[in-house]
Amino acid sequence: MAKKAPRRTAERILEVTLELFNRFGEPNVSTTLISAELGISPGNLYYHYPAKDELINSLFDRYEKSLNELLNASDDVRDVEDAWFFMHSLFELIWQYRFLYRDLNDLLSKNRRLETHFQFVLKNKTRSIKAMLDSMSRAGAVRIDLREAEPTATSMVVVLTYWLSYEYVRDPRNALEPASAQAALMRGALHVLNLLTPYLEPDQRAHLMKLSGAYTSPAVA
């Protein structure tokens, strides 16, 4: 059997950088540490990514591309079950690139490109959540006034964006470790969806409570 071609160095660099950023936080990871973890020289690293910001921007580009593809599915959300899956998928993607959210304010203050593009991220999230509310309304799952849709969508985006920061403050030593992922994602999805409770039709509200009960346990709560 023919051997698989080795992964390109640039790809390996991004994979290891993402792992280190997520584990230790971007401010605590130097290019020297990245090259040592990869077993390559700093010069080899700089050949592919001449500055640390280029690593950050490349990872952000990947995140933004995946996020936009996912957000485009909001039109297909018809009920609480769909909304639960949609929110959990968003949180899974955020978790995959959690260093962005862990160190968000610091990153934005140092990186002009991220500062600009993250404004688009917020706008796209808000647009997507509003589209979800509209789709659920047309399907008869929610009843919400247009004047309430905008602030509700904004509140949902705020929780979606800063949930991992809350988790980190809540338990700094363990919150962003892989073992905590599933519980953190479930809590986040449920808290975002709970903002819809006043607008859900009775059967949908009951279903959300059922989901909440199923995923709230001593291991998750």
C-alpha positions as CSV (number, residue, x, y, z in Angstrom):
1,M,0.0,0.0,0.0
2,A,1.4,3.4,-1.0
3,K,2.2,5.7,1.9
4,K,0.2,8.8,2.4
5,A,1.9,12.0,1.6
6,P,3.0,13.8,4.8
7,R,0.8,16.7,5.7
8,R,2.0,20.1,4.5
9,T,4.0,21.9,7.1
10,A,1.8,25.0,7.0
11,E,-1.2,22.9,7.8
12,R,0.5,21.2,10.7
13,I,1.6,24.5,12.0
14,L,-2.0,25.8,12.1
15,E,-3.3,22.6,13.8
16,V,-0.6,22.7,16.6
17,T,-1.1,26.5,17.0
18,L,-4.8,26.1,17.5
19,E,-4.3,23.3,20.0
20,L,-1.8,25.4,22.0
21,F,-3.9,28.6,21.8
22,N,-6.9,26.7,23.1
23,R,-5.0,25.0,25.8
24,F,-2.9,27.9,27.2
25,G,-4.5,31.1,25.7
26,E,-3.0,33.0,22.8
27,P,-1.1,35.6,24.9
28,N,0.7,32.7,26.7
29,V,1.9,31.0,23.5
30,S,5.0,32.2,21.7
31,T,6.2,31.3,18.2
32,T,9.2,29.7,19.9
33,L,6.9,27.4,21.8
34,I,4.9,26.5,18.6
35,S,8.1,25.7,16.7
36,A,9.4,23.6,19.6
37,E,6.1,21.7,19.9
38,L,6.3,21.0,16.1
39,G,10.0,20.0,16.2
40,I,10.9,22.5,13.6
41,S,13.2,25.5,13.6
42,P,11.8,29.0,14.2
43,G,13.0,29.9,10.8
44,N,10.9,27.2,9.2
45,L,7.9,28.6,11.1
46,Y,8.6,32.1,10.0
47,Y,8.9,31.0,6.4
48,H,5.3,30.0,6.5
49,Y,3.9,32.5,8.9
50,P,6.3,35.5,9.3
51,A,4.4,36.9,12.3
52,K,2.2,35.6,15.1
53,D,-0.7,37.7,13.8
54,E,-0.6,35.8,10.6
55,L,-1.2,32.6,12.5
56,I,-4.1,34.2,14.4
57,N,-5.6,35.6,11.2
58,S,-5.4,32.3,9.3
59,L,-7.1,30.5,12.2
60,F,-9.8,33.2,12.3
61,D,-10.4,32.9,8.6
62,R,-11.1,29.2,9.0
63,Y,-13.4,29.9,11.9
64,E,-15.3,32.7,10.0
65,K,-15.7,30.5,6.9
66,S,-17.2,27.6,9.0
67,L,-19.3,30.0,11.0
68,N,-20.9,31.6,8.0
69,E,-21.7,28.2,6.5
70,L,-23.4,27.2,9.7
71,L,-25.2,30.5,10.1
72,N,-26.7,30.1,6.7
73,A,-28.7,27.1,8.0
74,S,-30.8,29.3,10.3
75,D,-33.6,29.5,7.7
76,D,-34.1,25.7,8.2
77,V,-34.8,26.0,11.9
78,R,-38.6,25.3,12.4
79,D,-39.0,24.4,16.0
80,V,-37.3,24.0,19.4
81,E,-35.7,20.7,18.4
82,D,-34.1,22.3,15.3
83,A,-33.1,25.3,17.4
84,W,-31.4,23.1,20.0
85,F,-29.4,21.3,17.3
86,F,-28.5,24.7,15.6
87,M,-27.3,26.3,18.9
88,H,-25.4,23.3,20.0
89,S,-23.6,23.2,16.6
90,L,-22.7,26.9,17.0
91,F,-21.3,26.3,20.4
92,E,-19.3,23.3,19.1
93,L,-17.7,25.5,16.5
94,I,-17.0,28.2,19.1
95,W,-15.4,25.6,21.3
96,Q,-13.2,24.4,18.5
97,Y,-11.8,27.9,18.3
98,R,-12.3,28.9,21.9
99,F,-9.1,30.8,22.2
100,L,-10.8,33.6,20.2
101,Y,-13.5,33.9,22.8
102,R,-11.2,33.3,25.8
103,D,-9.0,36.2,24.9
104,L,-11.4,38.2,22.7
105,N,-10.9,41.7,24.2
106,D,-7.1,41.3,24.2
107,L,-7.1,40.0,20.6
108,L,-9.3,42.8,19.4
109,S,-7.1,45.5,21.1
110,K,-4.0,44.2,19.3
111,N,-5.2,43.0,16.0
112,R,-6.9,45.5,13.7
113,R,-8.1,42.9,11.2
114,L,-9.8,40.9,13.9
115,E,-11.3,44.1,15.3
116,T,-12.9,44.8,12.0
117,H,-13.9,41.3,11.1
118,F,-15.4,40.4,14.5
119,Q,-17.9,43.2,13.9
120,F,-19.1,41.3,10.8
121,V,-19.2,38.2,12.9
122,L,-21.6,39.8,15.4
123,K,-23.7,41.2,12.6
124,N,-23.9,37.9,10.9
125,K,-24.8,36.1,14.1
126,T,-27.6,38.6,14.8
127,R,-28.9,38.4,11.2
128,S,-28.9,34.6,11.5
129,I,-30.7,34.5,14.8
130,K,-33.4,36.9,13.5
131,A,-33.8,34.7,10.4
132,M,-34.2,31.7,12.8
133,L,-36.9,33.6,14.8
134,D,-38.7,34.5,11.6
135,S,-38.6,30.9,10.4
136,M,-39.9,29.6,13.7
137,S,-42.6,32.2,13.7
138,R,-43.7,31.2,10.2
139,A,-43.7,27.5,11.4
140,G,-45.9,28.4,14.3
141,A,-43.4,27.6,17.0
142,V,-43.0,31.1,18.4
143,R,-45.1,34.2,18.5
144,I,-43.0,37.3,18.7
145,D,-43.6,40.9,17.7
146,L,-41.2,42.4,15.2
147,R,-40.3,45.1,17.7
148,E,-39.2,42.3,20.2
149,A,-37.3,40.2,17.6
150,E,-34.3,42.6,17.4
151,P,-33.5,42.9,21.1
152,T,-34.2,39.2,21.6
153,A,-31.8,38.3,18.8
154,T,-29.2,40.7,20.3
155,S,-29.5,39.2,23.7
156,M,-29.1,35.7,22.3
157,V,-26.0,36.8,20.4
158,V,-24.5,38.3,23.6
159,V,-25.0,35.0,25.5
160,L,-23.7,33.1,22.5
161,T,-20.6,35.3,22.3
162,Y,-19.7,35.6,25.9
163,W,-20.8,32.3,27.3
164,L,-17.3,30.8,27.4
165,S,-16.0,33.9,29.3
166,Y,-18.7,33.3,31.9
167,E,-17.7,29.6,32.1
168,Y,-14.1,30.6,32.6
169,V,-14.9,33.1,35.4
170,R,-17.1,30.4,36.9
171,D,-14.3,27.8,37.0
172,P,-11.0,29.2,35.7
173,R,-9.0,26.0,36.3
174,N,-11.3,23.6,34.5
175,A,-13.8,25.5,32.3
176,L,-11.9,25.4,29.0
177,E,-10.4,21.9,29.4
178,P,-11.7,19.3,27.0
179,A,-13.3,17.3,29.8
180,S,-15.6,20.3,30.5
181,A,-16.6,20.8,26.9
182,Q,-19.9,18.9,26.7
183,A,-21.3,20.3,29.9
184,A,-20.3,23.9,29.0
185,L,-21.9,23.6,25.5
186,M,-25.1,22.2,26.8
187,R,-25.4,24.9,29.4
188,G,-24.8,27.5,26.8
189,A,-27.3,26.2,24.3
190,L,-30.0,25.9,27.0
191,H,-29.4,29.4,28.3
192,V,-29.6,30.9,24.9
193,L,-32.8,29.1,24.1
194,N,-34.3,30.0,27.4
195,L,-34.4,33.6,26.2
196,L,-37.1,32.4,23.8
197,T,-39.4,31.0,26.5
198,P,-41.8,34.0,26.7
199,Y,-42.4,33.7,23.0
200,L,-42.7,29.9,22.5
201,E,-46.1,28.3,21.9
202,P,-47.1,26.0,24.8
203,D,-46.1,22.7,23.2
204,Q,-42.7,24.2,22.2
205,R,-42.2,25.6,25.7
206,A,-42.9,22.1,27.1
207,H,-40.5,20.5,24.7
208,L,-37.8,23.0,25.7
209,M,-38.4,22.2,29.4
210,K,-38.1,18.5,28.5
211,L,-34.8,19.1,26.7
212,S,-33.6,21.2,29.7
213,G,-34.5,18.4,32.1
214,A,-32.8,15.8,30.0
215,Y,-29.5,17.7,29.8
216,T,-29.5,19.2,33.3
217,S,-28.0,16.8,35.7
218,P,-25.3,16.9,38.5
219,A,-22.7,16.2,35.8
220,V,-24.0,19.0,33.5
221,A,-25.4,21.7,35.7
